[in-house]
Amino acid sequence: MYKGQVSIEMMMVIAFILIFFIPVMAFSYMKIIELNEDLSTIQAQVAVSRIANTANSLGYMGPGSSLIIDIILPSNSNLKVQNVGSGSQVVLELELSKGKSEYVANSWFNINPFPLDLKSGVNYRLNITSTDPETVSVVLYN
């Protein structure tokens, strides 16, 4: 055995391990980013559809009906309500690595514009109330 042979062999073994380990870590990192974006997309779709569907249900039940729902706003998102004609649109803009995406759900009833400044990446509890035959209001529930 030559002097330093063991240390050279050990460095070669570590080099071969790193050659295989670094690509696996890079692939895993890219998949985690992709899965997080998929989760944000699902959270966005669920948030807008829950608000719009709850507004529709309470609007049909009539004034005085109320319901508390939980929604999760994904990171890098912006939620807004637009009254369009005789109804409303709940719109959530989501910033993804591919660019911006919009998720929209329609309500047959006017939703009072959100007086809320909701931050993205947070779980919110909303109190949705039918105030008159054509209008539904949304407020934060404490």
N, C-alpha and C positions, 0 to 999 in steps of 0.2 A: 504494500500500500504506500502511495506517495503522500508526501506532506500536503495537507489541505484538500485531499481528495474527498473527504466526507463533507466538508463545507461546500465544495463545488457541486457535488451530487445533491445536497440539500437545496441549494439555490436552483438547480435545474428542476427538481420536483415542485418547488414552490412556483416557479415560472410556468410549468405545465398546468398546475392547478389554477393559477390566475388566468391563463389563456382560456380556459373553459368557464371560469366563474364570472368574469367581467361581462361577456355577452349574455349570460343567463340573467345577471342583475339588470342589465340594460333592457332586456326584453320584459322582465318583470315590472320595471319602472314604467315602461310605456303602456303595459296592460293596466296597471293601477290607474294611470291618468285616464285611460279610455273608460274604465269602469266608473271612475268618479264622475266623468261627464255623462255617462249613461244614467247614473243615479240622479244627477241634477236635472236631466231631461225628464225623467219619470216624476220627480218632485214637482217640476214646473207644470206638467200636464195634470197632475193630481190637484195642485193648488187652484188652478184656474177652473177646472171642472167642478171642484167641490164648492167654490164660491158661487158660480153660476147656477149649478143644480140646486143648491140650497136656496138661493134667491128665487128661483122658479117655484120650488115647493112651497116656500113661505108666502109667495105672492098669490098662489092658488088657494092657500088656506085662508087668506084674508087678513085684515088688520088685527093687530094684537098678537099674532103668532110670532114666536121667536125661537131661535135655535143657536146653540154655541158649537162652533166647529174649531178644530185644530188644523193649521196648515204649516208647512215648512217651506220657507222661501229659500231656494238654493243660492249658493254663493254667486256673486256677479250677476244678480238679477234685479229687475225693476218692475214692480207691479203697478198697474194703473187701470182705472175704469173709465170707459168712454160711453156716454149716453148717445145712442144712435137711433133716431126716429122714436119709435114707441118701446124700445128696449135698450139693453146695454151690452157692451162687450167688456169682458175681463181679459186684459192683455198682460202677459208677462214676457218681458224681453230678457233673454238669457245670453250671456257672453260665453261662447265656447272657443276652443282652439281653432275650429273651422270658420269662425265668424259669429255674427249675431243670429239668434233664432228667436222667433216669436211664437208664443203659444196663446191661442185665443179660444174663449168659450163664450157663447151667446146666452143672454137671459131675455126672457120675454117682458121683464119688468124693469123699470128704471131703478138703477142702483145709485143712491146718493153718492156723489163723488167721494172717494176716500179722503177724509180729512187726516189721514194717517201718513206719517213718514216712516215707512217700514224699511228696516235694514235687511239686506240679503244675508243668508246663512243663519237665520234665526227661526225658531219655532214660535208661532203666534196663535193665540186663542182669540177668535173673533165672535162677537155677538151680532147675529144677523136678525133683523126685526122687520116685519111687514108693517109699514106706518100708515099707508092708505091703499086703496085698491090697485094703484098703479106703481107704487114706489116701495122700495126696500132700502133700509139703511144698514150700514156696516160700521161697527165701532169695536175698538179693542176691549176685550173682557179682562177685568182685573181680578 
